[in-house]
Amino acid sequence: MMPTAMLPRTLEPEVMDTSDDAEDYDAMDHSQVNRIFVADLLEACGLLFSGNDVVRAVDIGTGTALIPIELSRQLSHLDPRERGLPITRPWRIIAIDLAAEMLKLARKNIDREGLADRIELVQVDSKALPFDDGLFDVVMSNSIVHHIPEPIECLREMWRVLKPKGLLFVRDLYRPESSEVVESLVRQYAGDESSRQQQLFRQSFHATLTVDEMRSLVATCGMTGAKCQMTSDRHWTLSGVKP
């Protein structure tokens, strides 16, 4: 029997910058995925940070700022003695996106939660970050890679602005081997969403990268200490501490 051909990558728009795009994205139920992302991020931080200095973090491709908001919530409620987490130190988060409409909703979300003093929004291209080398203790991103046709420049920028001994934590969907698997995942995880929201989810699976493709990019970028692996039935995670 001939092996099944791998599902080819089908690009989607790099910037979701219509009001409909932003509102549909913001209305989808990301709550469980975001909670898990932040919990895993904090666990990965472990005892990397000591002292009383501010932890500087950047969220690449923040969308409507749901990840920084969830991170701020968990930092406010977790007892640092439970797992030795570095949450007694204040965190300051810069949240970037290239889509103005996403950032408009992000501002509303941040203001509603009273987090304007902790989260700064910046409209910027992730492939050309306006930050100094080694500025951030944490570089995080959830679901940006599949939006970028050639994500290597974005990954290089993430690594460049990360401090030595800082944490890189990037997560995205993986591209399955067939359209049938995609449809099964869409039914399972977006079956209650609108047809338009289901289509956005479907397109993301077709546009993202496989673990092997990500590992090849990581090697090309020279990300020593960072590893990519499957971390759920639909996500890969790239994480590691910069030497």
C-alpha positions as CSV (number, residue, x, y, z in Angstrom):
1,M,0.0,0.0,0.0
2,M,1.3,3.4,-0.9
3,P,1.9,5.8,2.0
4,T,-0.6,8.7,2.5
5,A,0.8,12.0,1.2
6,M,1.3,14.7,3.8
7,L,-1.3,17.4,3.8
8,P,0.3,20.4,2.0
9,R,0.6,23.7,3.8
10,T,-2.0,26.2,2.6
11,L,-1.3,29.8,3.7
12,E,-3.8,32.1,5.1
13,P,-3.6,35.9,5.4
14,E,-0.7,36.9,7.6
15,V,-2.6,39.8,9.2
16,M,-6.3,39.4,10.4
17,D,-7.1,43.0,10.3
18,T,-10.8,43.4,9.6
19,S,-13.2,44.2,12.4
20,D,-15.1,40.9,11.6
21,D,-11.8,38.9,11.9
22,A,-11.0,40.5,15.2
23,E,-14.5,40.1,16.6
24,D,-14.9,36.5,15.5
25,Y,-11.5,35.6,17.0
26,D,-12.3,37.3,20.2
27,A,-15.7,35.7,20.5
28,M,-14.4,32.1,20.2
29,D,-13.9,30.3,23.5
30,H,-10.2,30.2,24.0
31,S,-10.4,30.1,27.8
32,Q,-9.3,26.5,28.4
33,V,-6.5,26.6,25.9
34,N,-5.3,29.9,27.3
35,R,-5.4,28.6,30.9
36,I,-3.3,25.6,29.9
37,F,-0.9,27.7,27.9
38,V,-0.2,30.0,30.9
39,A,0.0,27.2,33.4
40,D,2.5,25.4,31.2
41,L,4.4,28.7,30.7
42,L,4.7,29.3,34.5
43,E,5.7,25.7,35.1
44,A,8.5,26.1,32.5
45,C,9.7,29.3,34.2
46,G,10.3,27.3,37.4
47,L,13.0,29.0,39.4
48,L,14.7,30.7,36.5
49,F,14.2,34.1,38.0
50,S,15.4,35.2,41.4
51,G,15.7,38.5,43.2
52,N,13.2,41.3,43.1
53,D,13.7,42.8,39.6
54,V,10.8,43.1,37.3
55,V,10.2,40.1,34.9
56,R,10.0,41.6,31.4
57,A,7.9,39.5,29.0
58,V,6.8,40.0,25.4
59,D,3.8,38.3,23.8
60,I,4.3,37.9,20.1
61,G,1.1,38.0,18.0
62,T,-1.1,38.8,21.0
63,G,-4.3,39.2,19.0
64,T,-6.9,40.6,21.5
65,A,-4.5,40.2,24.4
66,L,-6.2,37.1,25.9
67,I,-2.9,35.4,26.8
68,P,-1.4,38.4,28.7
69,I,-4.7,38.9,30.5
70,E,-4.9,35.2,31.6
71,L,-1.2,35.4,32.6
72,S,-2.0,38.4,34.8
73,R,-4.9,36.6,36.4
74,Q,-2.9,33.5,37.2
75,L,0.0,35.5,38.6
76,S,-2.5,37.3,40.9
77,H,-4.1,34.1,42.2
78,L,-1.4,31.5,42.5
79,D,0.5,31.0,45.7
80,P,4.2,31.0,44.8
81,R,5.0,28.6,47.6
82,E,3.0,25.9,45.9
83,R,5.4,25.3,43.1
84,G,8.3,27.7,43.6
85,L,7.0,29.9,40.8
86,P,8.6,33.4,40.3
87,I,5.4,35.2,40.8
88,T,6.4,37.3,43.8
89,R,8.3,39.4,41.3
90,P,6.3,42.0,39.3
91,W,5.8,41.2,35.7
92,R,5.5,43.7,32.9
93,I,4.2,42.5,29.6
94,I,4.6,44.0,26.1
95,A,1.9,42.6,23.8
96,I,2.5,43.0,20.1
97,D,0.5,42.5,17.0
98,L,0.5,43.9,13.4
99,A,-3.3,44.0,13.2
100,A,-4.8,47.3,14.3
101,E,-8.3,45.9,14.7
102,M,-7.0,43.1,17.0
103,L,-5.3,45.7,19.1
104,K,-8.5,47.8,19.3
105,L,-10.3,44.9,21.0
106,A,-7.2,44.1,23.0
107,R,-7.3,47.6,24.5
108,K,-10.9,47.2,25.4
109,N,-10.2,43.8,27.0
110,I,-7.2,45.1,29.0
111,D,-9.1,48.2,30.2
112,R,-12.1,46.0,31.3
113,E,-9.8,43.9,33.4
114,G,-8.0,46.9,34.9
115,L,-4.6,45.8,33.6
116,A,-3.4,48.8,31.7
117,D,-0.6,49.3,34.1
118,R,0.8,45.8,33.5
119,I,0.2,45.2,29.8
120,E,1.5,47.6,27.1
121,L,0.2,47.2,23.5
122,V,2.5,47.8,20.5
123,Q,1.6,47.6,16.8
124,V,4.6,46.0,15.2
125,D,5.7,43.3,12.8
126,S,7.0,40.2,14.6
127,K,9.6,39.7,11.8
128,A,11.2,43.1,12.7
129,L,10.9,43.7,16.4
130,P,12.0,47.2,17.5
131,F,13.6,45.9,20.7
132,D,17.2,45.7,21.8
133,D,19.0,42.3,21.9
134,G,18.5,40.3,25.0
135,L,15.8,42.6,26.5
136,F,13.2,40.1,27.7
137,D,13.2,37.4,30.4
138,V,10.3,35.7,28.7
139,V,9.4,35.5,25.0
140,M,6.0,33.8,24.5
141,S,3.7,33.3,21.7
142,N,0.5,31.4,21.1
143,S,-0.6,30.7,17.5
144,I,1.4,33.2,15.6
145,V,3.6,30.9,13.5
146,H,0.9,29.6,11.2
147,H,0.1,33.1,10.2
148,I,3.5,33.8,8.8
149,P,4.5,32.5,5.3
150,E,8.2,32.2,6.2
151,P,8.3,32.1,10.0
152,I,12.1,31.8,10.2
153,E,12.6,35.6,10.6
154,C,10.0,35.7,13.3
155,L,11.8,32.9,15.2
156,R,15.1,34.6,14.8
157,E,13.7,37.8,16.2
158,M,12.2,36.0,19.2
159,W,15.6,34.4,20.0
160,R,17.4,37.7,19.5
161,V,15.4,39.7,22.0
162,L,15.5,36.9,24.6
163,K,18.0,37.4,27.4
164,P,20.6,34.7,28.2
165,K,19.0,32.4,30.7
166,G,15.6,33.6,29.5
167,L,12.7,31.4,28.5
168,L,11.3,30.9,25.0
169,F,7.8,29.5,25.0
170,V,5.9,29.2,21.7
171,R,2.8,27.1,20.9
172,D,0.7,26.6,17.8
173,L,-1.5,24.0,16.1
174,Y,0.2,21.3,14.2
175,R,-0.7,20.3,10.6
176,P,-2.2,16.9,10.5
177,E,-1.6,14.3,7.8
178,S,-5.0,14.6,6.2
179,S,-8.1,16.8,5.7
180,E,-10.1,14.0,7.5
181,V,-8.1,14.6,10.7
182,V,-8.5,18.3,10.4
183,E,-12.3,17.9,10.1
184,S,-12.4,15.6,13.1
185,L,-10.4,18.2,15.2
186,V,-12.7,21.0,14.0
187,R,-15.8,19.0,15.0
188,Q,-14.3,18.2,18.4
189,Y,-13.0,21.6,19.4
190,A,-15.1,24.1,17.4
191,G,-18.3,22.2,16.9
192,D,-20.3,24.7,18.9
193,E,-18.8,27.8,17.1
194,S,-20.3,29.6,14.1
195,S,-19.5,28.3,10.6
196,R,-17.2,31.3,10.1
197,Q,-15.3,30.6,13.3
198,Q,-15.0,26.9,12.3
199,Q,-13.6,28.0,9.0
200,L,-11.0,30.1,10.7
201,F,-10.0,27.2,12.9
202,R,-9.9,24.9,9.8
203,Q,-7.7,27.3,7.9
204,S,-5.3,27.4,10.8
205,F,-4.7,23.7,10.7
206,H,-3.9,23.8,7.0
207,A,-1.6,26.8,7.4
208,T,0.5,25.7,10.3
209,L,3.7,23.6,10.4
210,T,4.5,20.1,11.4
211,V,6.9,19.2,14.3
212,D,9.6,18.1,11.9
213,E,9.3,21.4,10.0
214,M,9.6,23.3,13.2
215,R,12.6,21.3,14.3
216,S,14.3,22.1,11.0
217,L,13.7,25.8,11.5
218,V,15.0,25.7,15.1
219,A,18.2,24.1,13.9
220,T,18.6,26.7,11.2
221,C,18.1,29.5,13.7
222,G,20.7,28.1,16.0
223,M,18.3,27.9,19.0
224,T,20.5,25.9,21.2
225,G,18.5,24.6,24.2
226,A,15.1,25.0,22.5
227,K,13.1,21.9,21.6
228,C,9.8,21.4,19.7
229,Q,7.5,18.5,20.6
230,M,3.8,17.6,20.5
231,T,2.2,18.6,23.7
232,S,-1.5,17.8,23.0
233,D,-3.5,16.1,20.3
234,R,-3.4,19.3,18.3
235,H,-0.6,21.5,19.5
236,W,3.2,21.5,19.4
237,T,5.3,23.6,21.8
238,L,8.7,25.1,21.2
239,S,10.4,25.9,24.5
240,G,13.8,26.2,26.0
241,V,16.2,28.4,28.0
242,K,18.7,30.5,26.0
243,P,22.3,29.7,26.9
